[in-house]
Structures are given as C-alpha cells and as structure tokens.
Amino acid sequence: MAELNYFNYFTEIEEYFWQKRGAHLLVSPIDWAIVETWQKAGVPLSAVLKGIDRAFESHARSRRAAGGRQLKSLSYCVDAVLEAAEEEKETAAGTGPVAGKAKKEEETFSRDVLRAFFNRNAERISAAATAIRAAQSELASRMDETRARLAEFSPLVDSPAALDLEDLERRLTVMEEKLTAALTSNAPEDFLLDVRRDMDKQLAPYRRKMNSAQLSQLERQYMQKRLWERYNLPRLSLFYLT
C-alpha cells in the first residue's frame, strides 16, 4: 500500500474496517477515540491495518463467529493493533538508517480547501456561541476567542510561502485543548456524569488489556468528543479535514 498522508489516517482506517466488516456502520464515539489514541501515540497506519486483519482472523476462528456474531467495533482490534505496532517497532530497531525522502512539490491541501475549512469552522463556532450566550455567557466568550484565533490563520493561508502544516496542527491542537478545558468546566455535572458512566461501560472489557497511559488518553479523547458534540462545535484539527 502506498504511503498515506498523516491527515488521511482516520479515513483509511475507517474504510478498511468497513471492507473487512462487509458493511458500512455508524462510527461510535469510542471508535473515534480509539483511532485518535492510535494516531497521537504514533501507531503506524500499516500496524493498524495489520492488527485489524489479525483481529478478524482471530474472530473467524472463535465461537462468536460460529454463532453468527460479527465484529462491530474497532475496540475488538485494540490488542492486535498494539501487538502489530510493537512488532514493527522491534523490526525497525534492527534496520539501518533510512534515506530521507524527497520533499513533495505539491502541498497536501490546497489553499482553497484550507480556507474553506477554517471559515466553515469559524461560522459554526460563532453559531454555537450565539446559541448559549444568554445562558452561558462566559463559555460563549471562550468560543468567541477561539473563532477570533481561527481568523488569524487567514494571512498564513494567503501567504505565498510554503505552509508548515505540522506547526499549524500544533496551534490548532492548543486551541482545542483550551476550549475543551472551558467546555469541561462549564458543562452540567449531570452531563459529565452520564458521559463518564457510558464511557466506563464501553471500556469495561478493555481496561485489563490496556495500560494506564493508554486508558487515560482514550478517556480524554472520548470526553472531548462528547463535549464538542454537545455544543455542536466543529473539531479544529486538520485530522478532521477529509
């Protein structure tokens, strides 16, 4: 398989899982969080796909498959993916240095696509702030600040200089983290409790199979996704530009 752009990571995993599953399924918050955890942990796409293959092979030999049950979530692939990632890491450690690849002449995203992405997100953030301003003025102000920061990216996109997407992604990540903190501190306690209960229920089968760092990151990603969905906010990361 040809090398894939970092920002296509989720799309490729989603489509590959669909192919193995034989049907398109709604992507659950847990699945999103799992993929984000792999991405942020630096798990190579090749290891993820290899792990998915192994998980389906193992399932095909199980009693569940004999009973007609199918894999419906990426959560069943967690162990296999982590094992494949460790194998690739060990293999890479035994190889010599890899020659640097020639820099691509074409940019990953066109300027028009990036501009439309930022403008669309700014509009959605503005709408979300307007919707809650009367009841949660402080949180609405935090959203306004985020929208204003997005507007500052326009000169970067319009500049004739080459775009540093990694640096741009870092800035977007910081913005997401700051707004997530504001959402968490202003969200109703009942909502946070319900999210925690749902998360604990879905993660229960996997807590013994993942280390504390992996679980902690997965929980953060899950909570962040649910918070942004509650306020109808768009995720800012280029990871969501598909």
C-alpha positions as CSV (number, residue, x, y, z in Angstrom):
1,M,0.0,0.0,0.0
2,A,1.3,3.4,-1.0
3,E,2.4,5.7,1.9
4,L,-0.6,7.7,3.1
5,N,-0.8,11.3,4.3
6,Y,-1.0,11.7,8.1
7,F,-4.2,13.5,7.8
8,N,-5.9,10.7,6.0
9,Y,-5.2,8.4,8.9
10,F,-8.8,8.0,10.2
11,T,-10.4,7.8,6.8
12,E,-8.2,4.9,5.7
13,I,-8.7,3.0,8.9
14,E,-12.5,3.6,8.8
15,E,-12.7,2.4,5.1
16,Y,-10.5,-0.6,5.7
17,F,-12.6,-1.7,8.7
18,W,-15.7,-1.3,6.6
19,Q,-14.2,-3.5,3.9
20,K,-13.4,-6.2,6.4
21,R,-16.8,-5.9,8.0
22,G,-18.6,-6.0,4.7
23,A,-21.0,-3.2,5.6
24,H,-20.8,0.5,6.5
25,L,-21.5,1.2,10.1
26,L,-22.1,4.3,12.1
27,V,-18.8,5.2,13.8
28,S,-19.2,5.3,17.5
29,P,-17.6,7.8,19.9
30,I,-15.4,5.0,21.2
31,D,-14.2,4.1,17.8
32,W,-13.3,7.7,17.1
33,A,-11.4,8.0,20.4
34,I,-9.6,4.7,19.8
35,V,-8.3,5.9,16.4
36,E,-7.3,9.3,17.8
37,T,-5.4,7.4,20.6
38,W,-3.5,5.4,18.0
39,Q,-2.8,8.5,15.9
40,K,-1.5,10.5,18.9
41,A,0.6,7.5,20.1
42,G,2.3,7.4,16.7
43,V,1.0,3.9,15.8
44,P,1.8,3.5,12.0
45,L,-1.1,3.0,9.7
46,S,0.4,-0.2,8.5
47,A,0.3,-1.6,12.0
48,V,-3.3,-0.6,12.5
49,L,-4.4,-2.4,9.2
50,K,-2.3,-5.4,10.1
51,G,-3.9,-5.5,13.6
52,I,-7.4,-5.3,12.1
53,D,-6.6,-8.2,9.8
54,R,-5.4,-10.3,12.7
55,A,-8.5,-9.4,14.8
56,F,-10.8,-10.5,12.1
57,E,-8.8,-13.7,11.6
58,S,-9.0,-14.5,15.3
59,H,-12.7,-13.7,15.4
60,A,-13.3,-16.0,12.4
61,R,-11.9,-18.9,14.4
62,S,-14.0,-18.0,17.5
63,R,-17.3,-19.3,18.8
64,R,-18.8,-15.9,18.3
65,A,-18.3,-16.2,14.6
66,A,-19.7,-19.7,14.6
67,G,-22.8,-18.2,16.2
68,G,-23.2,-15.6,13.5
69,R,-21.9,-12.7,15.5
70,Q,-19.7,-10.1,13.7
71,L,-17.2,-7.5,14.7
72,K,-18.9,-4.2,15.1
73,S,-16.3,-2.0,16.7
74,L,-12.7,-1.2,16.5
75,S,-12.4,-1.8,20.2
76,Y,-12.1,-5.6,19.3
77,C,-8.9,-4.8,17.4
78,V,-7.1,-2.9,20.2
79,D,-4.9,-5.8,21.3
80,A,-4.0,-6.9,17.8
81,V,-3.1,-3.4,16.7
82,L,-0.8,-2.8,19.7
83,E,0.9,-6.1,19.1
84,A,1.5,-5.3,15.4
85,A,2.8,-1.8,16.4
86,E,5.3,-3.4,18.8
87,E,6.4,-5.9,16.2
88,E,7.0,-3.0,13.7
89,K,8.9,-1.1,16.3
90,E,11.2,-4.0,17.0
91,T,11.8,-4.6,13.3
92,A,12.6,-1.0,12.7
93,A,15.1,-1.0,15.6
94,G,17.1,-3.7,13.8
95,T,17.3,-1.9,10.5
96,G,19.8,0.7,9.3
97,P,19.1,4.4,8.8
98,V,16.5,5.2,6.1
99,A,17.4,7.7,3.5
100,G,15.3,10.9,3.7
101,K,12.5,11.1,1.1
102,A,12.4,13.9,-1.4
103,K,10.0,16.7,-0.3
104,K,6.8,16.7,-2.3
105,E,6.4,19.6,-4.6
106,E,2.6,19.7,-4.2
107,E,1.0,20.8,-0.9
108,T,-1.0,18.3,1.0
109,F,-4.1,20.5,0.9
110,S,-4.9,23.3,-1.5
111,R,-5.2,26.8,-0.1
112,D,-8.8,26.9,-1.1
113,V,-9.6,23.7,0.9
114,L,-7.9,25.0,4.0
115,R,-9.5,28.4,3.7
116,A,-13.0,26.9,3.4
117,F,-12.2,24.6,6.3
118,F,-11.3,27.4,8.6
119,N,-14.1,29.7,7.5
120,R,-16.7,26.9,8.0
121,N,-15.4,26.1,11.4
122,A,-15.4,29.8,12.4
123,E,-19.1,30.1,11.3
124,R,-20.1,27.0,13.3
125,I,-18.3,28.3,16.4
126,S,-20.0,31.7,16.1
127,A,-23.4,29.9,15.8
128,A,-22.6,27.8,18.9
129,A,-21.6,30.8,20.9
130,T,-24.8,32.7,19.9
131,A,-26.9,29.7,20.9
132,I,-25.6,29.6,24.5
133,R,-24.8,33.3,25.1
134,A,-27.8,34.1,27.2
135,A,-27.4,31.0,29.5
136,Q,-23.6,30.7,29.5
137,S,-22.0,34.0,28.6
138,E,-18.6,33.1,29.9
139,L,-18.4,30.0,27.8
140,A,-19.7,31.9,24.8
141,S,-16.8,34.4,25.2
142,R,-14.3,31.5,25.2
143,M,-15.9,30.3,21.9
144,D,-15.6,33.9,20.5
145,E,-11.9,33.9,21.4
146,T,-11.4,30.6,19.5
147,R,-13.2,31.9,16.5
148,A,-11.0,35.0,16.5
149,R,-7.9,32.9,16.7
150,L,-9.1,31.0,13.6
151,A,-9.4,34.2,11.7
152,E,-5.7,34.9,12.4
153,F,-4.9,31.9,10.2
154,S,-6.1,33.6,7.0
155,P,-2.8,35.5,6.4
156,L,-1.0,32.2,6.7
157,V,-3.2,30.5,4.1
158,D,-3.0,33.5,1.8
159,S,0.8,33.9,2.1
160,P,2.9,32.7,-0.9
161,A,5.3,31.0,1.5
162,A,5.1,27.2,1.9
163,L,2.7,26.2,4.7
164,D,4.1,24.4,7.7
165,L,1.2,22.0,8.4
166,E,2.8,20.4,11.4
167,D,3.2,23.8,13.1
168,L,-0.4,24.7,12.0
169,E,-1.6,21.5,13.5
170,R,0.2,22.2,16.8
171,R,-1.6,25.6,17.0
172,L,-5.0,24.0,16.3
173,T,-4.3,21.4,19.0
174,V,-3.6,24.0,21.6
175,M,-6.8,25.9,20.7
176,E,-8.8,22.6,21.0
177,E,-7.3,21.9,24.4
178,K,-8.0,25.3,25.8
179,L,-11.6,25.3,24.5
180,T,-12.1,21.7,25.8
181,A,-11.0,22.8,29.3
182,A,-13.6,25.6,29.1
183,L,-16.3,23.2,28.0
184,T,-15.5,20.8,30.7
185,S,-15.6,23.4,33.5
186,N,-18.9,24.8,32.2
187,A,-20.7,21.6,31.2
188,P,-23.6,20.5,33.6
189,E,-22.5,18.0,36.2
190,D,-25.2,15.6,35.2
191,F,-24.0,15.5,31.6
192,L,-20.4,14.8,32.6
193,L,-21.6,12.1,34.9
194,D,-23.7,10.5,32.2
195,V,-20.7,10.6,29.8
196,R,-18.5,9.0,32.4
197,R,-21.0,6.2,33.0
198,D,-21.3,5.5,29.3
199,M,-17.5,5.6,28.9
200,D,-16.9,3.2,31.8
201,K,-19.5,0.8,30.4
202,Q,-18.0,0.7,27.0
203,L,-14.4,0.5,28.2
204,A,-15.0,-2.2,30.9
205,P,-14.0,-5.2,28.7
206,Y,-10.7,-3.5,27.7
207,R,-9.4,-2.0,30.9
208,R,-7.3,-5.0,31.8
209,K,-5.8,-5.1,28.3
210,M,-4.5,-1.6,28.1
211,N,-2.0,0.2,30.3
212,S,-2.9,3.3,32.4
213,A,-1.4,5.8,29.9
214,Q,-3.4,4.3,27.0
215,L,-6.6,4.3,29.0
216,S,-6.1,7.8,30.2
217,Q,-5.6,9.1,26.7
218,L,-8.6,7.2,25.4
219,E,-10.8,8.6,28.2
220,R,-9.7,12.2,27.4
221,Q,-10.4,11.7,23.7
222,Y,-13.8,10.2,24.4
223,M,-14.8,13.0,26.8
224,Q,-13.5,15.7,24.4
225,K,-15.6,14.3,21.5
226,R,-18.8,14.1,23.6
227,L,-18.3,17.7,24.8
228,W,-17.8,19.1,21.4
229,E,-20.8,17.2,20.1
230,R,-23.0,18.6,22.9
231,Y,-22.3,22.2,21.9
232,N,-22.4,21.4,18.2
233,L,-18.8,22.6,17.7
234,P,-16.6,21.5,14.8
235,R,-13.2,19.9,15.6
236,L,-10.4,22.2,14.6
237,S,-7.6,19.7,13.8
238,L,-6.6,19.0,10.3
239,F,-7.2,15.4,11.3
240,Y,-10.9,16.1,10.6
241,L,-10.3,17.7,7.2
242,T,-11.4,14.9,4.8
